[in-house]
């Protein structure tokens, strides 16, 4: 219904203007497309509703990305669980935004020790994820640094 309102408004404006050209035009011959071009003089200029806005276009693009799944660039970089073979000494570890948290100093059965600018933290292997940029933890750098600093603080 909304997409027909601009056309109805143009037709009503033409009818009220008293132009005799509309009444004299006769029936539209078969095979001639209707409704695809505006009337002469640019009367449809500035009429909205026929084309989607920028937000609608972005929503539509995101819907297509979600539906295609494996074919989208977002899917390729999606985090997935890291295996024990992925978690190795010397590997950089990033937060969920790609900011480096620290470097893995050592790995054993109880987890990996990450060396950061504020101290060390032992993280279970199961907590690591990976994407095309390497290892990651589902946290932010600020949260991680605060947790590591608190864990490394000496009791007073």
C-alpha positions in Angstrom: 0.0 0.0 0.0 2.8 2.5 0.9 4.5 2.1 -2.4 1.3 3.1 -4.3 0.7 6.3 -2.2 3.2 8.4 -4.1 1.7 7.4 -7.4 -1.8 8.1 -6.2 -0.7 11.5 -5.0 0.8 12.4 -8.5 -2.4 11.2 -10.2 -4.6 13.2 -7.8 -2.4 16.3 -8.4 -2.7 15.9 -12.1 -6.4 15.4 -12.0 -7.0 18.4 -9.8 -4.8 20.6 -12.0 -7.5 20.6 -14.7 -5.1 19.5 -17.4 -6.9 18.3 -20.5 -4.0 16.2 -21.6 -4.8 13.3 -19.3 -8.4 13.0 -20.5 -7.3 13.1 -24.1 -4.6 10.5 -23.9 -7.0 7.5 -24.4 -6.2 4.0 -23.3 -2.7 2.8 -22.9 -1.7 0.4 -25.7 -0.9 -3.2 -24.8 2.7 -4.0 -24.1 3.6 -0.5 -22.9 5.0 -0.6 -19.4 3.1 1.5 -16.9 4.2 2.9 -13.6 7.9 2.7 -14.4 8.5 6.3 -15.5 7.4 9.5 -13.8 5.3 12.1 -15.6 7.1 14.8 -17.7 8.3 17.8 -15.8 9.8 15.8 -12.9 6.6 15.7 -10.8 8.0 12.6 -9.0 11.2 14.3 -7.9 11.6 14.2 -4.1 8.9 11.5 -3.7 10.1 8.9 -1.3 9.0 5.4 -0.6 9.9 3.9 -3.9 13.5 3.1 -3.1 14.8 1.8 0.2 16.7 4.1 2.5 20.3 3.5 3.5 19.3 1.7 6.8 17.0 -0.6 4.8 19.8 -1.4 2.4 22.3 -2.2 5.2 19.7 -4.4 6.9 19.1 -6.2 3.6 22.8 -6.7 3.1 23.3 -8.1 6.6 20.4 -10.5 6.1 22.0 -11.8 3.0 25.3 -12.3 4.8 23.6 -14.2 7.6 21.7 -16.4 5.1 24.8 -17.2 3.0 26.7 -18.3 6.1 29.8 -20.0 4.7 30.2 -17.7 1.8 30.5 -14.4 3.7 33.7 -12.8 4.8 32.3 -12.5 8.4 31.9 -16.2 8.6 35.5 -16.8 7.6 36.8 -14.7 10.5 34.3 -16.0 13.0 35.9 -17.3 16.2 35.9 -21.0 16.9 37.4 -23.1 19.7 41.1 -23.5 19.7 42.6 -27.0 20.1 45.5 -27.9 22.4 47.8 -28.0 19.4 46.9 -24.4 18.6 47.9 -23.1 22.0 51.8 -23.0 21.9 54.5 -21.0 23.7 55.4 -17.8 21.9 52.0 -17.3 20.3 50.3 -14.0 20.7 46.8 -13.8 22.3 44.3 -11.1 21.3 41.1 -9.9 22.8 37.8 -10.2 20.9 38.4 -6.9 19.1 41.9 -8.0 17.9 43.9 -6.0 20.5 46.9 -8.0 21.7 46.6 -9.1 25.4 50.0 -10.8 25.7 52.1 -13.8 24.7 51.9 -17.4 25.8 55.0 -18.0 28.0 54.4 -21.7 28.7 51.8 -24.4 28.3 51.1 -27.5 30.4 48.1 -29.7 31.3 46.7 -27.1 33.6 46.6 -24.4 31.0 48.7 -21.7 29.3 50.5 -18.9 31.1 50.1 -15.6 29.3 52.7 -12.9 30.0 51.1 -9.4 29.8 52.3 -5.9 30.6 50.7 -6.1 34.1 51.7 -9.6 35.1 51.1 -13.3 34.3 47.8 -15.3 34.1 47.2 -19.0 33.8 44.3 -19.6 31.4 42.6 -23.0 30.8 43.2 -24.3 27.2 39.4 -24.6 26.8 39.0 -20.8 27.2 41.0 -20.1 24.0 39.4 -19.4 20.6 41.0 -18.8 17.3 40.2 -17.0 14.0 42.2 -15.9 11.0 44.2 -13.5 13.2 45.3 -16.2 15.7 44.5 -17.0 19.3 41.9 -15.0 21.2 40.1 -14.8 24.5 36.4 -13.6 24.7 37.2 -10.5 26.8 38.4 -7.0 26.3 42.0 -5.8 27.0 40.8 -3.5 29.8 38.9 -6.4 31.5 41.8 -8.8 31.1 44.4 -6.4 32.4 42.3 -5.5 35.4 41.8 -9.2 36.3 45.5 -10.0 35.8 46.6 -7.0 37.9 44.2 -8.0 40.7 45.4 -11.6 40.6 49.0 -10.5 40.7 48.6 -7.9 43.5 50.4 -8.6 46.7 48.2 -8.8 49.7 48.9 -5.9 52.1 
